[in-house]
Amino acid sequence: MSDYDVEAVDRLPFATPAKSERYRTENYQGAVGLNWYRTDPTLQLTMAYYLQPDELAVAEPHLDRIGALMGGPVTRWAEETDRNPPRLERYDRWGHDVSRVVQPTSFTESKRAVLAAQQALKDDMRRAGLNPTMPLFAANYLLNQADIGMGCALGTGGGMVKSLVAAYAPADVRDYVLGKFESGEWEGETAQLLTERTGGSDLGALETTATRHGDAWRLNGFKWFASNCDGQVFVVLAKPEGAPDSSRGVANFLVLRTRRDGSRNGVRIRRLKDKLGTRSVASGEVEFVDAEAFLLTGEPSSDTGSHDGKGLARMMELTNAARLGIALFGLGNARRALVESLCYARQRRAFGDALIDKPLMRRKLAEMIVDVEAAQAMVFDGVGLANHRQPRAVRQRIAVPITKLKVCRLGITMASDAIEIHGGNGYIETWPVARLLRDAQVNTIWEGPDNILCLDVRRGMERMQGHQPLLERLHDAVSVSDDDDTPRLVRRRVDDLDAAITAWSKLDGAVAEARLFPLTRFMGDVYAGALLTERAAWVRETRGAEHDALVARLYAQRYLADHGPLRGIDVEGDGAIERFDELVDGTLVWS
């Protein structure tokens, strides 16, 4: 071996083989290469909790294969796409506006593999006469740990488009569009185009205008932020000519990339956005120039003429359902950040020990574990609404914005914590956690930031008494057990939440609106605590395991207990430290 084969650092007088192990690259593979289903006991338990044995028997082999796919090729493709994102080819060689988005090979390969795996899962479930909704939700959770941009590209408005088209589109258009979805040709080719420069979340201020043209309409206007803008089918908000310039004037329209006569529609992509993160999904500015469109509405009302005046309300209801998918993005970010942090802390040594053995690091990692499991309980409860685990199948109108507010914010803080745990390495783009933070930030913006979510909670309480079914759900969850301090503490907090809602309802104007944020946070904290308590009772009864009871207790102590004037610093013992290994073993299977 020549001197050139040895790194200069290895010739330093204080270099030792033990020190060189600290920076041996192959020791720091992190989550990449793991099977993300097989190494996730919490997800496996969630599937066993929500699915009947015959459903689990069909779904689990697919989830195991999807776990390997996401932890391997898909996450590697995601890194490639982040470095080489989609680009816009605006004009052809003759100067015609073609507005073509050119996707990198890494994106197209990933999309093809993800769709094939999901389709195989759906087909097997349906052949067995089973509902694929919950297993597909779990599959998307695994995808979101690799690339929420891909999750957005495949999931943007798909269910919304299908629902609106089936209910309101002209018969010929309906059959054509739904046929494309049924064949799989347009899977992942949808988008909802709402936002304009005039208002952002203030959708009543939009300017896009619709003019009747024979049996269709012509749309003209400019959408400022359109994710998945290279799709084939869009639901667009616009105001028909003559409608009031307010939220009552807003209507829903269906726009296809190609007109019925086969010619290219008047859909122009001005430019793609240079985004902080989620670079794999093409987001751009879209202009409509006499674009053929179809009104999606019920019977006209007297004050709007051409439509029923419920376009914005209808879109908001569908958007509320889409928010659960955004919360799943945040949960995927959080889980990936947790796994990367555990893997790094286990390998990295400092001050004589592995980081994972340091009490302060164990405190941080324990908090991250508990937060992820609480978020997972909330998000999956939203899908399990009509499931056999629900004592009362009551639609939870306000639970979705509450969940999105809590979980999407967690995705950001978890990614930030992961960077801190990695130290300077975490701040470098060649390590995996920098992208997690860039990607996570958008989840608090998509489908409404915190303030908009709080206003939606208020609407749900005032117009539909949405807090009543939520309180019923919480009481049901905490009624399953009363054999230790945790259920009793959570039950008291459910009663306190009921009293807080009553007190808030008596506040006036600006004060009431300002207090919406702490009230919504309080709802989220209690909701998660109740679900963890419910889940812990089931695990103890069916599995004889205590991991979930430990998580529920640590969560309740952190978020729901009264710590007194000393903030709990005087409390002897620390369950998170004393039972840390048990906590980790129930979170990640090392392989």
Stockholm file with secondary structure:
# STOCKHOLM 1.0

chainA/1-591         MSDYDVEAVDRLPFATPAKSERYRTENYQGAVGLNWYRTDPTLQLTMAYYLQPDELAVAEPHLDRIGALMGGPVTRWAEETDRNPPRLERYDRWGHDVSRVVQPTSFTESKRAVLAAQQALKDDMRRAGLNPTMPLFAANYLLNQADIGMGCALGTGGGMVKSLVAAYAPADVRDYVLGKFESGEWEGETAQLLTERTGGSDLGALETTATRHGDAWRLNGFKWFASNCDGQVFVVLAKPEGAPDSSRGVANFLVLRTRRDGSRNGVRIRRLKDKLGTRSVASGEVEFVDAEAFLLTGEPSSDTGSHDGKGLARMMELTNAARLGIALFGLGNARRALVESLCYARQRRAFGDALIDKPLMRRKLAEMIVDVEAAQAMVFDGVGLANHRQPRAVRQRIAVPITKLKVCRLGITMASDAIEIHGGNGYIETWPVARLLRDAQVNTIWEGPDNILCLDVRRGMERMQGHQPLLERLHDAVSVSDDDDTPRLVRRRVDDLDAAITAWSKLDGAVAEARLFPLTRFMGDVYAGALLTERAAWVRETRGAEHDALVARLYAQRYLADHGPLRGIDVEGDGAIERFDELVDGTLVWS
#=GR chainA/1-591 SS CCGGGSCGGGGSTTCCHHHHGGGCGGGCCTTTTSCTTTTCHHHHHHHHHHSCHHHHHHHHHHHHHHHHHIIIIIHHHHHHHHHSCCEEEEECTTCCEEEEEECCHHHHHHHHHHHHHHHHHHHHHHHTTCCCHHHHHHHHHHHHHHCHHHHHHHHTTHHHHHHHHHHHSCHHHHHHHHHHHHHTTTTTCEEEECCCTTTTTCGGGCCCEEEEETTEEEEEEEEEEEETTTCSEEEEEEEETTSCSSGGGCEEEEEESBCTTSSBCSEEEEEECCCSSCTTSCEEEEEEEEEEEEEECSSCCTTTSSSCSCHHHHHHHHHHHHHHHHHHHHHHHHHHHHHHHHHHHHHCEETTEEGGGSHHHHHHHHHHHHHHHHHHHHHHHHHGGGSTTCSSCCCCTTHHHHHHHHHHHHHHHHHHHHHHHHGGGGGSTTSTHHHHHHHHGGGGTTTCCHHHHHHHHHHHHHHHCTHHHHHHHHHHHHTTCCSSHHHHHHHHHHHHHHHHHHHHHTCCHHHHHHTHHHHHHHHHHHHHHHHHHHHHHHHHHHHCCCHHHHHHHHHHHHHTSCCTTTTTTTCCCCHHHHTHHHHHHTTCCCC
#=GC SS_cons         CCGGGSCGGGGSTTCCHHHHGGGCGGGCCTTTTSCTTTTCHHHHHHHHHHSCHHHHHHHHHHHHHHHHHIIIIIHHHHHHHHHSCCEEEEECTTCCEEEEEECCHHHHHHHHHHHHHHHHHHHHHHHTTCCCHHHHHHHHHHHHHHCHHHHHHHHTTHHHHHHHHHHHSCHHHHHHHHHHHHHTTTTTCEEEECCCTTTTTCGGGCCCEEEEETTEEEEEEEEEEEETTTCSEEEEEEEETTSCSSGGGCEEEEEESBCTTSSBCSEEEEEECCCSSCTTSCEEEEEEEEEEEEEECSSCCTTTSSSCSCHHHHHHHHHHHHHHHHHHHHHHHHHHHHHHHHHHHHHCEETTEEGGGSHHHHHHHHHHHHHHHHHHHHHHHHHGGGSTTCSSCCCCTTHHHHHHHHHHHHHHHHHHHHHHHHGGGGGSTTSTHHHHHHHHGGGGTTTCCHHHHHHHHHHHHHHHCTHHHHHHHHHHHHTTCCSSHHHHHHHHHHHHHHHHHHHHHTCCHHHHHHTHHHHHHHHHHHHHHHHHHHHHHHHHHHHCCCHHHHHHHHHHHHHTSCCTTTTTTTCCCCHHHHTHHHHHHTTCCCC
//
